Amino acid sequence: MNHNKTQPKLNIYFTAGIPQLEDTTEIIRLVQDSGADMMEIGMPYSDPVADGPVISQAHELALKNGMTIEKLFSQLKSIKNEIRIPIILMGYINPVLSFGFESFCRECSESGISGLIIPDLPAIEFELNYQNILKQFNLNFTFLVTPETSDERILYLDSLSSGFLYAVSSSSTTGNDQVILKNEDYLSRLASLPLKNPVMIGFGIKSKEDFENVTEKADGGIIGTAFVNVLLQNRDWKTKAIDFIHSIKA
């Protein structure tokens, strides 16, 4: 990685369909206008195994609000022409397969989506069955790596990924407070590997200081739980959400 590098990229995650069903487009505009470099939108699912309590609660609320993949695509299409930063959809494989993988990718491409993250899609299955469909619709796909992932496997997942490589700080769920942000050895190891993709660090970033710590050795950071908390806990979430992103980017 180049150490006289550019500004680290800020990637903001939120779950579609919270606080209210129709807030998605407003949050997209807000995240983009507040200076984030990209965003991930979570597709709510009833069994979000990789997510901690806050994001699981967001999934639950979104489903209760009536959020569906179809609904999300129609929201995305309604503001497609305003989108200037990459939007990645993050979710689980079951709802995508129910929708139909190829139809899903077609909709993504027609909705201005630039890539996908599906943590429970095994790499080998991706390679055999889905990689070509994604290429056909010009969509990136990002794999996750953890400190337990071997160098050999990191290189393999990097070779399959496009857009970026998602480095989680442990095999635990998202938003885990026990995460050691300064996982120096792991970050150094990632920085020393000849990776083709930029590395984005996710899980546990809550402040500008956290963001600066993790991006010393990586290309960017992903903030999910802390941002979703802002949306869920404040009646005036719009102002608070803008302030939160500004506080990281300032």
N, C-alpha and C positions, 0 to 999 in steps of 0.2 A: 504493500500500500504506500501511496505517496504521502510523505509526512509534511511537506509544505502544501497541505491539502486545503481544499475549499471549505467553506463553512459547513459544519455538520448539518445534515438534513433532519428536519423534524417531521415525523409521521404521526398523525393523530387518529386514534381509533374511537369509533362510537358504534353503538348498536342501532340499527335502523328501527324506527317506530317508537322511540322514546323521546322525551317524556310523553308526548301525545303522538298518535299515529301519523299526523300530517306535519310533524316538526322536521322530518328528515331533510327536506330541501333547504329549510332555513339554516339547519346546522351545517350542511355542506357549504353554503355561501359564507357563513360565519367563519368556519375553519379556514377556508380559502382566503378570505379577506383579512384574517388576523395574522397571516404570514406563514402558515404551515406550508411545507414543501410538497406534501402528499397526504392522502388520508386513506384509512381502511374503514370500510363499513361492514359491520357484523350482520350476518343474516341470522335472525333469531331461530333457535332450535330448542326443542324440548329437553334434550340431553347433552348440554354443552360440556363434555368431559374435560376439555383442556382449559376451561375457564374457572376462575375463582368465584367467590360468593357475590361480589359486586356485579360482575358481568353476567353471571347466571341469573341474578335478580333482574337485570336489564332485559335479558332474553325472555324471561317470564312475563314481564310487564309488556314488552313489545308484542308477544303472542296474544296476551289478553286484550291489547289494543286493536288486534286484528291484522297485524303485519304479516304479509306473505311475500314470497319471492316475486310473484306477479305484481303485487302492489309496489314493491320496491322498484322494479323495472319501470313501471309507469311514472313513479316519482322521478327517477333518474332521467328518463326521456324528457320530462317537462323542463328540466334545467340544463340539459345536455350542452346547449350552445353557450352557457355561461361558464362551463368548466374549463379551467386553465391549468390545473395541477392534476397529477395522476391520482385516480381513484381505484383502489383495490377492494375487491369483495372478499370477505373472509367468512368461512362457514364450514359446515360439516358435509361429508359426501352424501349421506342419505337423501336429504331434501333435493340436492342437485341431481342425483340419479332419478328421483321421482319426477322431477321436472323434465328430465331427459338431458343427458350431458351435452349433446350437440346443440339442441334448442337453447339450452342455458348459455352456451358460449356465443351463439348467434345473438341472443338478447343482450349479452354483455357488450358485444361489439357494436350493437345498435344503440346502446345506452351510454356510450362514452367511457366504459370501464377499461382500464389498461392491464389489469392482471388479477390473479386469484391466489388465495391462500386457503388450502384445505388440509388442515393438520392431520386428519385421520385417513388421508389417501396414501397408501403405501407407495414408496418410490418405484418399486418394480412394476406395480400395476399401472402407475402413471406412465412409465416408459412404454409398456406394452400396449395399453389401450387408449390413453388420453392425450399423450404428448402431441401427436399429429393433428388432432382436432383443435387443440389450443393454437398451434402454429397456423392452421388454416384461418382462424379468426383473429390472428395477430395479437394473442393475449399472452402476457407474461405469467409465469407460475413460480411461486416462491416456496422453498422448503425450509423447515425449521431445524436448527442444530442446537445441541446443549453441551455443557462441559463434559458430559459423559460420551459424546460422539467422538469416535476415533478420527484421526487425521485423514485416514484413507476414506472413511465414509463422508467426512465433511467435503472432501474434494469431489467425491461422486455426486453428492447432493448439489454441490455448487455447479457441477457440469450439467445437471438437469435443470437447475433454476435459471430464471431470467428475471430481470428487474432488480432484485436484490436477494441476499441470503439473510434469513431471519434468525438471529442468534438469541436464544432465550437464556436467561441467566441460571436456570437450573431445570431439572425435569419436573419441577412442581407446577402447580397451576398458575394462571395469570394473577397479578395483583397480590402476590405473596410477600408479606412484610419481612419474612425471614431471609429473603433473597439478599445475598451479599453483592451489593452493586459493584464494589471494587474487586471483582473476581479477576485480579490482575493476570494470573497465569493463563487463564482461558482467553482473555482478550488479547494477550500477547501472542498466544498460540495462533489465534485466528488471524492476527495482523501479519504473522510471519509466513502464513501459507500462501501459495501462488493462486489466489482465487480470482475468478473472472468477474464476479459480481461484487458490488459494494456490500458491506456488512452493516445491517441495522440491528441495534440491540433493543430487545423488548423485555418487558416484565419488571415492574418495581420502580420505574422512573416517576418521581412525583414533583420535582422542583428543577429550577435552573441548575442548581449545584449537581444534582443527580445526572442531569442531561450532560453537563460539561464533563463530569467524571467518566461516564461511559463512552462518550464520543472522543475522548483523547486518543483512543486506539481504534475507533470504528468510524464508519462514514455517516452514521446517523443514529437516532434513537426513536423508539416507538412508545407513545404514551397512550394507554388505554384506560385502565382502571381509574386513575386519578381524574381523567377527563369525564368519564362516565359518571363518577361520583358528583362532579359539578352539575351535570345535567339532572341527576336524580334528586339532589339534595337542596336545590335552590329554586324558589319560586321565580326569582328574576335570573334564571339560568343564562339568559342571553348575555347580559352584562358580565356576569361572572365567568362565562366561558371565554369571552373575548379577553378579559383581564388575565385569565389563566394562561392562554396561549401567548399573549404579549409578555407575561412574566418569564416564560421559558425562552422566548426569542429575543427579549430585550438585550 
